[in-house]
Amino acid sequence: MSNGTPSQFQFGGDVAIMGGSFHHQTSISAIEPGFERLQKRVAASAMHDSGESFEKPKCHENTRVAVLAQLTDWILGSIEQDKPIMWLYGDAGAGKSAIVQTLALRFSSAGHLLASFAFSRNDATRATHTPLVPTIAYQIGTAVPDLRSLIGAAVERDPMLFEKSLEVQFTALVIKPINDLSSRPGFVPNSIPYLIIIDGLDECSDPRIQIRVLEVVSDAIQQCSVHLKVLIASRPQVDIKGLFDYDPLDLLSTRLALDGSFKPDNDIRLVFVEAFREIKAKHRCKRSIPSSWPGENPLRQLVSRASGQFIYVSTVVEYVSSPRHHPVERLNIILGIQPRHSDRDLPFSRLDAIYTYIFYAIPEENIEVVLNILAFNMYGFRKPYVKDLDLVFSVLSLDVSKVELYLGDLSAVLKWTTFSSGKLRELHFTHASLYDFLSDKGRSRQFHIDKPTCLSKLACFCLDRLKQRQKTR
C-alpha cells in the first residue's frame, strides 16, 4: 500500500475491493453460450422497454385512474381475494394496451416486473407464440442475474428445447429455474420480481395457441414455488372467455372488464380537450385556429361517437393534428361537415383496419348470414343500434340457439342480451363507428352493407315467410 499500488481483496469469484472502491464482478463466461442462443430467439419489440416502445400507447395523465388503482391493488396484494392471474378484458380499442404499458413501466421502475410480452398481428416477430417463452425467459434472466445461469444451462442441456412445446419450454426456462433458485438456502421469496404481463393475447395468430398459452400459464402458476402474478389482457373472444369460465382458470383468476362502469367518457373528453389545446398551441396553422375551437357541441359529438373506445380518440387526434393540413378542416371532415378531399383521404384508417381484421375472423360459411343479421339490425327496423334479435332471427329463418356460432367472433364490437327464459332480446353495437364503417363501401369493401339492397332482401325474406305460413294453414 505504501508504493501507491491499489490494494485488492478478493471475496470468492464475484466481489472484489480495489483501493477504496467496491466492485461486483459477474462472471458470465460459463453461461454465455446458452443465454446467447436464447437471446437470438427473443422478439425485442414485444417487450415493454423495447426500442419501439415509444410507439406503444400509454395512459394520458389523470386518466384511467380507477382502473389503474384496481390493478395496482391486485399487483401489490392489497385486495382480499389475492388470486395469481388477472384477466383485463374489453372491446376492441378500449385502451387495454395503454393501461398495460403504463403498468409495465410503473412496476418495472419499482422493481416488481419480471417480464412482459405483447402480441401484435401487425408485427410478424410477435404475431405467433414462437418467441413468447424465450422473450419472457430472457427478461427473467436479465432481471434476476442468479437465474441467468440456470436458464442458460437449460438451453445447453437441450439444444432442441426451442423446437418443443410451450409447456416444455415454459417449465424448462421459467418454472424450473425459479424453483431451483428458491430452493437454495437463504433465499428470500420476495427478493425477486414477480409480475409477468401478457398483452394482446387475442392477437396471437392461431386461436388454438391462445388457449394453449392460458393453459400453460395456469399450470405453471400451480407448479411455481414463488408467488408469481400474471396479468393477461385481451378482447373477450369466445374461446378465451370460455376457458376463464371453467376451472382451473376460474379458481386461479380474477377479472376486470373495461366497461361503462369506469365512466370512460370523462377520460375521453379530457384527452380530446388536452389534444386540441396542444394543437392550438403548437400546430403550424395555430394563428388561424379560433381560440374557441373546437367548441362544446363538437366535443360532445366526438365523445359520443367514441363509445368509450380510446382507439377512436387516438385516430381522430392523429388525423386532425396532421402538420400538412389545417386542423379545423380536418375536424370538419371527421364531423361530416365537409367532404374528404379525395378517396385517398381516409380519416379512420386505423379503425377500419381493426374492423376488417375482426370481420376476416368470421368463418367463410357464416359471413353472409352474419352480414344479413347486421343489415337487418341496422336498417330493417326503426330503432338504430339496438334491436330485437329474436325478430331478426325469425325473419331470416335462423335458429336463435346458434347466436354464439354466428356472432361470437364479433364479441369485441357487439353485445347481445337475453331474457331469463333464454330468448334473445337485444343486439347492440358497442362501437357507434362500426355503423359508419359498414355503411361506407370505401371503408368496409367486401363487408359493406348497402341500405337499398338490405331493404330489398328484407322484403323478399318477409314475403317468403308469409308464403310459408300460408302453406302450413
Buried (B, 14 or more C-beta within 10 A) or exposed (E): EEEEEEEEEEEEEEEBBEEEEEEEEEEEEEBBEBBEBBBEBBBBBBBBBBEEBEEBBBBBEEBBEEBBEBBEEBBBEEEEEEBBBBBBBBBBBBBBBBBBBBBBBBBBEEEBBBBBBBBBBEBEBBBBBBBBBBBBBBBBBBBBEBBBBBBBBBBBEBEEBBEEEBBBBBBBBBBBBBBBBBEEEEBEEEEBBBBBBBBBBBBBEEBEBBBBBBBBBBBBBEEBBBEBBBBBBBBBBBBBBEBBEEEBBBEBBBBBBBBEEBEBBEBBBBBBEBBBEEBBEEBEBEEEBEEEEBEEEBBEBBBEBBBBBBBBBBBBBEBBBEEEBBBBBBBBBBBEEEEEEEEEEBBBEBBBBBBBBBBEEBEEEBBEBBBBBBBBBBBBBEEEBBBBBBBBBEBBEBEBEEBEBBBBBBBBBBBBEBEEEEEBBBBBBBBBBBBBBBBBEEBBEEBBBBEEEBBEBBEEBEEEBEEEEEEEE
